Amino acid sequence: MKILKTYIREGLFERSVLWDTDVNLIFSKKNTCGKTTLLRALLYSLGYPIPNTKKIRFEKCIIITEILKGNVCISIKREGEYLQVLYADKEEQYFLPHDQNEFHKKLWGTENLDLLANILGTIYIDQEKGWTLLNRGKVIGNIRYNIEQLLRGLTGKDCSDLVFKERQLSTELKKYRQMLSVSKYKEEINEFKDELFVESYDDELRKELELLTYELSAHNKELKRVDSVIKKNESFRKYIENMKIRVRASNGEEVPVNKDTIIDMNEYSDMLQAKRRMIVSDIARLNNKIDRVKLELPVQDDQLSFVESNSLLHEFDKNMMKFNIDAISVNGIIAKIEKEHKAVKEAISEATKKDNHVVDNMYKLVLKYSKELNLEMDEKTTYLFTSNLKELSGAVLHKLVFVYRLAGILEVEKVLGYKLPIIIDSPSGKEVDRENVDAMMKILARDFKDNQIIVASIYEYDFQKVNRIILEERLVDQTVKEF
């Protein structure tokens, strides 16, 4: 996969960036000139929920990126939550975040959701969080990377039931720990002693789930209806244009009958698209609410739904008295859930690692590149899953992150069947000397010469051939020529 071009338009200003298929260096003599913004704009155009920078609000921009995947040219235009994608001569539309997975399945060429969720964290190292992200954590914004999930995606192992159970147990643990805090708070309240009837919290959640499910069903039906109208409208337009009908105006001029000359046809089409975006946005909102409610079931009975009142604190204290919490019993439940939670996590880890050739392959690659960068690896394959980063100094962690990404890229490429782009923001960290950074770049130039490499930095690097994209003061700095 090769990124060919990225175009950014912000109001009356624009910028076109042509990417080389080999090595690209986004360069400026100082920071805050737009290097990170350009990388994030590129990723934003690929359908990811990338946060804005101080310089630019992506949702206010039109961003177009052209990609060559095999022999197919893909043009992606993102405008807010709307994606217009041209695959060769076939156009498709997506509405984010609802259609994100569907778009990424086609873009990356895999149906595996575990793999899809971790591709960005494999190929991209962000300047803010990327150089401390070893095997799990946030890539950028709320996009996460998890080595266990990636390995399951690479091998097709299905642990969805265990993963869902782990999330439920984690949620229950948080609630019981909060319950302990409530019991301490209750000890300080002695004003209200009335016993009030409270409906089971489970019943409240189930009622809410039923209402949300019914509302979601109605929205899905409406979406199908709108899609049908859009399709019929498009078919009618093509039918009229294929007939090549022409009409004569009162002044004798012949006018072709098409979407541009039929009164209100474009406006009607735009109205339908706008309505579809609103419906898709509502569906995404309802799905998020349903997921949150499902995660809360089952929960401990006799929890309360607090009532809003003019005196919120007074009502809160009053409701607190309805809790009959035995701190000793709660501590016992917490200990039991913690034990079960640990066992489930271990089961997920065991299922991930067992008979997993990718684990061995990645460790060998990590070991190979670590030796080249003078990193000592004391442990074996289990080191891939370590969560103890305190023992790693800044420079060691920086280089180890780089090594992990290379190992991940090579394994992901085996599954996808093509070379991935490698995108690196600010590889020269504060605690990493120039010699080590040059050694890292040397590995890229030698072992990843068939990959497209995009690096943003205020430093130059010793690549044989480099496409230098120079930024002066601002990324989007050219006046729009055509509207």
C-alpha positions as CSV (number, residue, x, y, z in Angstrom):
1,M,0.0,0.0,0.0
2,K,1.3,3.4,-1.0
3,I,-0.1,6.8,-0.1
4,L,0.2,9.1,-3.2
5,K,-1.3,12.4,-2.3
6,T,-3.1,14.3,0.4
7,Y,-5.1,17.5,-0.2
8,I,-6.3,19.7,2.7
9,R,-8.7,22.6,2.3
10,E,-9.5,24.8,5.2
11,G,-11.8,27.7,4.3
12,L,-10.1,29.8,1.7
13,F,-6.7,28.1,2.1
14,E,-5.4,24.8,0.8
15,R,-2.3,22.5,0.6
16,S,-1.5,19.6,-1.6
17,V,1.2,17.1,-0.5
18,L,2.6,14.6,-3.0
19,W,4.0,11.5,-1.2
20,D,6.9,9.5,-2.6
21,T,6.4,5.7,-2.6
22,D,9.8,5.3,-0.8
23,V,10.9,7.7,2.0
24,N,9.3,11.0,2.9
25,L,10.6,13.5,5.4
26,I,8.2,16.1,6.7
27,F,10.8,18.7,7.7
28,S,10.9,22.1,9.4
29,K,13.7,24.0,11.1
30,K,11.6,24.5,14.2
31,N,8.6,23.0,15.9
32,T,4.9,24.1,15.6
33,C,5.0,24.4,11.9
34,G,2.5,21.7,11.1
35,K,4.4,18.5,10.9
36,T,2.2,16.6,13.4
37,T,-0.9,18.3,11.9
38,L,-0.1,16.9,8.5
39,L,0.3,13.3,9.8
40,R,-2.9,13.6,11.8
41,A,-4.8,15.0,8.8
42,L,-3.6,12.1,6.7
43,L,-4.8,9.6,9.3
44,Y,-8.1,11.5,9.8
45,S,-8.7,11.2,6.1
46,L,-8.5,7.4,6.5
47,G,-11.6,7.4,8.7
48,Y,-9.9,7.4,12.1
49,P,-11.2,9.6,15.0
50,I,-8.1,11.7,15.2
51,P,-8.0,14.7,17.6
52,N,-7.4,18.2,16.3
53,T,-4.2,20.1,16.9
54,K,-4.0,23.7,18.0
55,K,-3.4,24.8,14.5
56,I,-6.4,23.2,12.7
57,R,-9.9,21.7,13.3
58,F,-10.2,18.7,11.0
59,E,-14.0,18.6,11.1
60,K,-13.9,22.1,9.4
61,C,-11.7,20.8,6.5
62,I,-12.1,18.9,3.3
63,I,-9.3,16.3,3.2
64,I,-8.7,14.0,0.2
65,T,-6.1,11.2,0.2
66,E,-5.2,9.0,-2.8
67,I,-3.8,5.6,-2.2
68,L,-2.4,2.9,-4.4
69,K,-3.2,-0.6,-3.2
70,G,-1.9,-3.2,-5.6
71,N,-3.1,-2.0,-9.0
72,V,-6.2,-0.2,-7.6
73,C,-6.2,3.5,-7.0
74,I,-8.4,4.6,-4.0
75,S,-9.5,8.2,-3.5
76,I,-10.8,9.0,-0.1
77,K,-12.6,12.3,0.6
78,R,-13.5,13.1,4.2
79,E,-15.7,16.0,5.1
80,G,-16.7,15.9,8.8
81,E,-18.4,12.5,9.4
82,Y,-18.9,11.8,5.7
83,L,-16.5,9.7,3.6
84,Q,-16.8,9.5,-0.2
85,V,-14.5,6.8,-1.5
86,L,-13.7,6.0,-5.1
87,Y,-12.4,2.5,-5.7
88,A,-11.1,2.6,-9.3
89,D,-14.4,3.5,-11.0
90,K,-16.8,2.5,-8.2
91,E,-18.0,5.1,-5.7
92,E,-19.1,4.2,-2.1
93,Q,-20.2,6.4,0.8
94,Y,-19.6,5.9,4.5
95,F,-20.9,7.8,7.6
96,L,-18.6,7.8,10.6
97,P,-18.3,6.5,13.2
98,H,-21.1,4.1,12.3
99,D,-19.4,2.8,9.1
100,Q,-15.8,3.0,10.3
101,N,-15.3,-0.8,10.6
102,E,-17.0,-1.4,7.2
103,F,-14.7,1.1,5.5
104,H,-11.6,-0.2,7.2
105,K,-12.4,-3.8,6.3
106,K,-12.3,-2.8,2.7
107,L,-9.3,-0.4,3.0
108,W,-7.0,-2.8,4.9
109,G,-8.5,-6.0,3.3
110,T,-9.5,-8.0,6.4
111,E,-12.7,-8.9,8.2
112,N,-10.9,-9.6,11.5
113,L,-12.0,-6.9,14.0
114,D,-9.1,-7.7,16.4
115,L,-6.6,-7.0,13.7
116,L,-8.4,-4.0,12.4
117,A,-8.4,-2.4,15.8
118,N,-4.6,-2.6,16.1
119,I,-3.4,-1.7,12.6
120,L,-3.0,2.0,13.3
121,G,-1.1,1.3,16.5
122,T,1.2,-1.0,14.6
123,I,2.2,1.4,11.7
124,Y,2.0,4.8,13.5
125,I,4.1,6.2,16.3
126,D,2.7,9.4,17.7
127,Q,5.0,12.1,19.1
128,E,2.9,12.5,22.3
129,K,2.1,9.0,23.4
130,G,3.7,6.7,20.8
131,W,7.2,6.6,22.2
132,T,6.0,5.3,25.6
133,L,3.4,2.9,24.1
134,L,5.1,-0.5,24.2
135,N,2.4,-3.2,24.0
136,R,-0.9,-1.8,25.2
137,G,-2.4,1.7,25.8
138,K,-3.6,4.7,23.8
139,V,-2.2,5.3,20.3
140,I,-3.8,8.7,19.8
141,G,-7.0,10.2,21.1
142,N,-9.2,7.2,22.2
143,I,-7.7,4.7,19.7
144,R,-6.1,1.9,21.6
145,Y,-3.4,-0.7,20.9
146,N,-3.3,-4.1,22.6
147,I,-0.7,-6.8,21.9
148,E,-2.9,-9.7,23.0
149,Q,-5.7,-8.5,20.8
150,L,-3.3,-8.0,17.9
151,L,-1.9,-11.6,18.3
152,R,-5.5,-13.0,18.4
153,G,-6.2,-11.1,15.2
154,L,-3.1,-12.4,13.5
155,T,-3.9,-16.0,14.3
156,G,-7.7,-15.9,14.1
157,K,-8.1,-17.0,17.7
158,D,-11.5,-16.1,19.1
159,C,-11.7,-15.1,22.7
160,S,-14.7,-12.8,22.4
161,D,-16.7,-14.5,25.2
162,L,-13.8,-14.2,27.6
163,V,-13.0,-10.6,26.6
164,F,-16.7,-9.6,27.2
165,K,-16.7,-11.4,30.5
166,E,-13.5,-9.6,31.5
167,R,-15.1,-6.3,30.7
168,Q,-18.2,-7.1,32.8
169,L,-16.1,-8.2,35.8
170,S,-14.0,-5.0,35.5
171,T,-17.2,-2.9,35.5
172,E,-18.6,-4.8,38.5
173,L,-15.3,-4.3,40.4
174,K,-15.6,-0.5,39.8
175,K,-19.1,-0.5,41.1
176,Y,-18.3,-2.5,44.3
177,R,-15.4,-0.3,45.0
178,Q,-17.6,2.7,44.7
179,M,-20.1,1.0,47.0
180,L,-17.4,0.9,49.7
181,S,-16.9,4.6,49.3
182,V,-20.7,5.1,49.6
183,S,-20.7,3.1,52.8
184,K,-18.1,5.4,54.3
185,Y,-20.2,8.4,53.2
186,K,-23.3,6.9,54.7
187,E,-21.6,6.7,58.1
188,E,-21.5,10.5,58.2
189,I,-25.2,10.9,57.5
190,N,-27.7,10.5,60.3
191,E,-30.4,12.9,59.5
192,F,-32.7,10.7,57.4
193,K,-33.9,7.4,58.6
194,D,-37.1,6.8,56.5
195,E,-37.2,3.6,54.5
196,L,-38.3,4.3,50.9
197,F,-39.4,1.8,48.3
198,V,-37.0,1.6,45.4
199,E,-37.5,-0.3,42.2
200,S,-34.8,-2.8,41.3
201,Y,-32.0,-1.1,39.4
202,D,-31.9,-4.2,37.1
203,D,-35.5,-3.6,36.2
204,E,-34.8,0.0,35.4
205,L,-31.9,-1.0,33.1
206,R,-34.0,-3.7,31.4
207,K,-36.8,-1.2,30.7
208,E,-34.3,1.3,29.4
209,L,-32.7,-1.4,27.2
210,E,-36.2,-2.3,25.7
211,L,-36.9,1.3,24.9
212,L,-33.5,1.8,23.3
213,T,-33.8,-1.4,21.3
214,Y,-37.2,-0.4,20.0
215,E,-35.9,3.1,19.1
216,L,-32.9,1.5,17.3
217,S,-35.1,-0.8,15.3
218,A,-37.2,2.2,14.1
219,H,-34.1,4.1,13.1
220,N,-32.8,1.1,11.2
221,K,-36.0,0.8,9.3
222,E,-36.0,4.5,8.5
223,L,-32.4,4.1,7.3
224,K,-33.3,1.3,4.9
225,R,-36.2,3.4,3.6
226,V,-34.0,6.4,2.9
227,D,-31.3,4.2,1.3
228,S,-34.0,2.8,-1.0
229,V,-35.2,6.2,-2.0
230,I,-31.6,7.4,-2.6
231,K,-31.0,4.3,-4.8
232,K,-34.2,4.8,-6.7
233,N,-33.5,8.5,-7.2
234,E,-30.0,7.7,-8.5
235,S,-31.4,5.0,-10.9
236,F,-34.0,7.5,-12.2
237,R,-31.3,10.1,-12.8
238,K,-29.1,7.6,-14.7
239,Y,-32.2,6.4,-16.7
240,I,-33.1,10.0,-17.7
241,E,-29.5,10.8,-18.7
242,N,-29.1,7.6,-20.7
243,M,-32.2,8.5,-22.7
244,K,-30.3,11.7,-23.8
245,I,-33.5,13.7,-23.9
246,R,-33.3,17.3,-24.9
247,V,-36.0,20.0,-24.7
248,R,-36.4,23.3,-26.5
249,A,-36.7,26.5,-24.5
250,S,-38.9,29.4,-25.5
251,N,-35.9,31.2,-27.0
252,G,-35.2,28.2,-29.2
253,E,-32.2,26.9,-27.2
254,E,-31.9,23.1,-26.8
255,V,-31.3,22.0,-23.2
256,P,-30.3,18.4,-22.2
257,V,-32.4,16.8,-19.5
258,N,-30.1,15.7,-16.6
259,K,-29.6,16.2,-12.9
260,D,-28.3,19.7,-13.4
261,T,-31.2,20.9,-15.5
262,I,-34.1,19.2,-13.7
263,I,-35.4,21.7,-11.1
264,D,-34.6,20.9,-7.5
265,M,-33.2,17.4,-8.3
266,N,-29.8,18.2,-6.7
267,E,-31.4,19.9,-3.7
268,Y,-33.6,16.8,-3.2
269,S,-30.6,14.5,-3.4
270,D,-28.7,16.7,-0.9
271,M,-31.7,16.7,1.4
272,L,-31.8,12.8,1.4
273,Q,-28.1,12.6,2.1
274,A,-28.4,15.0,5.0
275,K,-31.3,13.0,6.4
276,R,-29.3,9.8,6.1
277,R,-26.4,11.4,8.0
278,M,-28.7,12.4,10.8
279,I,-30.2,8.9,11.0
280,V,-26.8,7.2,11.0
281,S,-25.6,9.6,13.8
282,D,-28.7,8.7,15.9
283,I,-28.1,5.0,15.3
284,A,-24.5,5.3,16.5
285,R,-25.7,7.2,19.6
286,L,-28.3,4.5,20.4
287,N,-25.7,1.7,19.9
288,N,-23.4,3.4,22.3
289,K,-26.2,3.7,24.9
290,I,-27.2,0.1,24.4
291,D,-23.6,-1.1,24.8
292,R,-23.3,0.8,28.1
293,V,-26.6,-0.6,29.5
294,K,-25.6,-4.2,28.5
295,L,-22.3,-3.9,30.3
296,E,-24.2,-2.9,33.5
297,L,-26.3,-6.1,33.4
298,P,-26.3,-8.0,35.6
299,V,-25.7,-5.7,38.6
300,Q,-26.3,-5.9,42.3
301,D,-30.0,-5.6,43.2
302,D,-31.3,-2.7,45.4
303,Q,-29.1,0.0,43.8
304,L,-30.9,3.3,43.4
305,S,-31.7,5.6,40.5
306,F,-31.2,9.0,42.1
307,V,-33.9,11.5,41.7
308,E,-33.3,15.0,40.5
309,S,-34.6,17.6,42.8
310,N,-34.1,21.3,43.6
311,S,-32.0,20.3,46.5
312,L,-29.7,17.7,45.0
313,L,-27.5,17.3,47.9
314,H,-30.5,16.9,50.3
315,E,-32.1,14.3,48.0
316,F,-28.7,12.5,47.6
317,D,-28.2,12.2,51.4
318,K,-31.8,11.0,51.8
319,N,-31.3,8.3,49.2
320,M,-28.0,7.2,50.7
321,M,-29.8,6.1,53.8
322,K,-31.6,3.5,51.8
323,F,-28.5,1.6,51.2
324,N,-27.9,-1.3,53.6
325,I,-24.2,-1.9,52.9
326,D,-22.1,-4.3,54.9
327,A,-18.6,-3.2,54.2
328,I,-17.2,-6.6,55.3
329,S,-19.4,-8.4,52.9
330,V,-18.6,-6.0,50.1
331,N,-14.9,-6.5,50.7
332,G,-15.5,-10.2,50.4
333,I,-17.3,-9.8,47.1
334,I,-14.5,-7.6,45.8
335,A,-11.9,-10.2,46.7
336,K,-14.0,-12.9,44.9
337,I,-14.5,-10.8,41.8
338,E,-10.8,-9.8,41.7
339,K,-9.9,-13.5,41.8
340,E,-12.3,-14.3,39.0
341,H,-11.2,-11.3,37.1
342,K,-7.5,-12.4,37.4
343,A,-8.4,-15.9,36.3
344,V,-10.3,-14.7,33.2
345,K,-7.4,-12.4,32.2
346,E,-5.0,-15.3,32.6
347,A,-7.3,-17.5,30.5
348,I,-7.3,-14.8,27.8
349,S,-3.6,-14.5,27.9
350,E,-3.1,-18.3,27.9
351,A,-5.5,-18.7,24.9
352,T,-3.6,-16.0,23.1
353,K,-0.1,-17.4,23.7
354,K,-0.9,-21.2,23.4
355,D,0.5,-22.7,20.2
356,N,0.9,-19.3,18.8
357,H,3.7,-19.2,16.3
358,V,3.3,-15.4,15.9
359,V,4.5,-14.9,19.5
360,D,7.7,-16.8,18.7
361,N,8.2,-14.9,15.5
362,M,7.7,-11.5,17.1
363,Y,10.1,-12.4,19.9
364,K,12.8,-13.4,17.5
365,L,12.4,-10.2,15.6
366,V,12.4,-8.1,18.8
367,L,15.5,-10.0,19.9
368,K,17.2,-9.4,16.5
369,Y,16.6,-5.7,16.4
370,S,17.3,-5.2,20.1
371,K,20.8,-6.6,19.8
372,E,21.4,-4.2,16.9
373,L,20.3,-1.3,19.0
374,N,22.3,-2.5,22.0
375,L,19.3,-3.4,24.1
376,E,19.6,-6.3,26.6
377,M,16.6,-8.7,26.6
378,D,16.6,-10.7,29.8
379,E,13.3,-12.5,29.4
380,K,11.9,-14.7,26.6
381,T,8.5,-14.6,24.9
382,T,6.7,-13.4,28.1
383,Y,8.5,-10.1,27.7
384,L,6.2,-9.2,24.8
385,F,3.4,-9.0,27.4
386,T,5.2,-7.1,30.2
387,S,3.3,-4.3,32.0
388,N,6.3,-3.3,34.1
389,L,7.7,-0.3,32.2
390,K,9.1,1.4,35.3
391,E,12.3,-0.5,35.0
392,L,12.9,0.8,31.4
393,S,14.7,4.1,31.1
394,G,13.5,6.7,28.6
395,A,16.1,5.9,26.0
396,V,15.6,2.1,26.4
397,L,11.8,2.4,26.2
398,H,12.1,4.6,23.2
399,K,14.2,2.1,21.2
400,L,12.2,-0.9,22.5
401,V,8.9,0.7,21.2
402,F,10.5,1.1,17.8
403,V,11.6,-2.5,17.8
404,Y,8.2,-3.8,18.8
405,R,6.5,-1.8,16.0
406,L,8.9,-3.3,13.4
407,A,8.1,-6.8,14.6
408,G,4.4,-6.1,14.6
409,I,4.5,-4.6,11.1
410,L,6.3,-7.7,9.6
411,E,3.7,-10.1,11.2
412,V,0.7,-8.0,10.1
413,E,2.1,-7.9,6.5
414,K,2.2,-11.7,6.4
415,V,-1.5,-11.8,7.1
416,L,-2.6,-8.9,4.9
417,G,-0.4,-9.9,2.0
418,Y,1.1,-6.5,1.2
419,K,3.6,-3.9,2.5
420,L,2.3,-1.3,5.0
421,P,3.2,2.3,5.2
422,I,5.3,3.2,8.3
423,I,4.5,6.6,9.8
424,I,6.7,8.0,12.5
425,D,6.4,11.4,14.3
426,S,9.5,12.9,16.0
427,P,11.8,9.8,16.3
428,S,14.5,11.9,18.0
429,G,13.4,11.9,21.6
430,K,14.9,13.9,24.4
431,E,16.8,11.0,26.0
432,V,17.8,9.3,22.7
433,D,21.1,10.4,21.2
434,R,21.6,11.0,17.5
435,E,23.7,7.8,17.1
436,N,20.8,5.6,18.3
437,V,18.3,7.4,16.1
438,D,20.5,7.0,13.1
439,A,20.8,3.3,13.9
440,M,17.0,3.1,13.9
441,M,16.7,4.8,10.6
442,K,19.4,2.5,9.2
443,I,17.2,-0.5,10.0
444,L,14.3,1.1,8.2
445,A,16.4,1.8,5.1
446,R,17.8,-1.7,5.0
447,D,15.0,-4.0,6.0
448,F,12.0,-2.0,5.1
449,K,13.1,-0.6,1.8
450,D,9.9,-1.9,0.1
451,N,7.7,0.0,2.6
452,Q,6.6,3.6,2.2
453,I,8.2,5.5,5.1
454,I,6.9,8.8,6.4
455,V,8.9,10.6,9.1
456,A,8.1,14.0,10.6
457,S,11.1,15.7,12.3
458,I,13.2,18.8,12.7
459,Y,16.3,16.7,11.9
460,E,17.6,15.2,8.6
461,Y,18.3,11.5,8.3
462,D,20.7,9.5,6.1
463,F,18.4,7.9,3.6
464,Q,19.7,7.2,0.1
465,K,16.7,9.0,-1.5
466,V,14.3,11.3,0.4
467,N,11.3,13.3,-0.6
468,R,11.5,16.4,1.6
469,I,8.2,18.1,2.4
470,I,9.3,21.4,3.8
471,L,7.0,23.4,6.1
472,E,7.7,27.0,6.9
473,E,5.2,28.6,9.2
474,R,1.8,27.0,8.6
475,L,0.6,23.8,7.0
476,V,-2.4,25.2,5.0
477,D,-0.9,28.4,3.6
478,Q,-2.0,28.6,-0.1
479,T,-5.0,30.5,-1.3
480,V,-7.6,28.3,-2.9
481,K,-7.4,28.8,-6.7
482,E,-10.6,27.0,-7.8
483,F,-14.0,26.8,-5.9
